[in-house]
Amino acid sequence: MDEDRTPTRKGSPAIKVRVLPEEKATIEALARDVGLSASSYLRQMGLGYKPRGVVDMEEVQRLVAINGDLGRMGGLLKLWLSDDPKLDEFKPENMRAIVRGLLKKIEAGQEELREIAKAVLIARP
């Protein structure tokens, strides 16, 4: 073997652990929860590392969607504040209600973002 080569796990000896089928399922589920293979999970646990949880991608997608909605609403508000001729068709007396409704939607979106972020960032057991 070349002295400059770093050993890899692929060619290294394996440790066999016998488990019951339900234990295997539990280990695999726990590994999945932190984004690892069962082997990586057991190796990290055996070496004293505590695997870190991964973010729930479904929740991240919700955050991205809400962020996009907030961005679009912010763009509409910015457009309203400009002197864009596209807005000439809206009556000034209606704009106050439109802007207030838009601000309420933005506030609701921000609250939803906060709640999802809290759920995503809670440490998993």
QUICORSUL-V703278 format. One record per pair of residues at least 24 apart in sequence whose C-alpha atoms are under 10 Angstrom apart, sorted by the first residue. I is the first residue (numbers start at 0). GAP is how many residues later the second one is. D is the distance in Angstrom with one decimal. If there is no record, write none. Layout:
BEGIN
i->[I:I]
gap->[GAP:GAP]
d->[D:D]
END
This chain:
BEGIN
i->[13:14:14:16:29:29:32:32:33:33:51:51:51:52:52:52:52:52:52:53:53:53:53:54:54:54:54:54:54:54:55:55:55:56:57:58:58:58:58:58:59:59:59:61:61:61:61:62:62:62:62:62:62:62:62:62:63:64:65:65:65:65:65:65:66:66:66:66:68:68:68:69:69:69:69:69:69:69:69:70:71:72:72:72:72:72:73:73:73:75:76:76]
gap->[25:24:28:25:94:95:91:92:90:91:71:72:73:67:68:69:70:71:72:66:67:69:70:62:64:65:66:67:68:69:63:64:65:63:62:54:57:58:60:61:56:57:60:50:51:54:55:46:47:49:50:51:52:53:54:57:49:48:40:42:43:44:46:47:39:42:43:46:36:37:40:32:33:35:36:37:38:39:40:35:34:26:29:30:32:33:28:29:32:26:25:26]
d->[9.9:9.9:9.7:9.9:9.9:9.2:8.3:9.6:8.5:10.0:8.4:8.3:9.6:9.9:9.3:9.4:6.9:6.1:8.5:9.0:9.3:9.3:8.8:10.0:9.7:6.1:7.4:9.5:9.6:9.8:9.4:6.5:9.4:9.2:9.8:10.0:6.8:8.3:8.4:6.8:8.4:8.5:7.9:9.5:8.5:8.0:9.9:9.6:10.0:8.5:6.1:9.3:9.9:7.0:7.7:9.9:9.2:9.8:9.5:9.9:6.3:8.2:7.9:6.9:9.8:7.9:8.5:7.8:9.3:8.4:7.9:9.6:9.9:8.2:5.8:9.0:9.6:6.6:7.9:9.1:9.9:9.9:6.7:8.4:8.1:7.0:8.5:8.9:8.0:8.6:7.7:8.7]
END
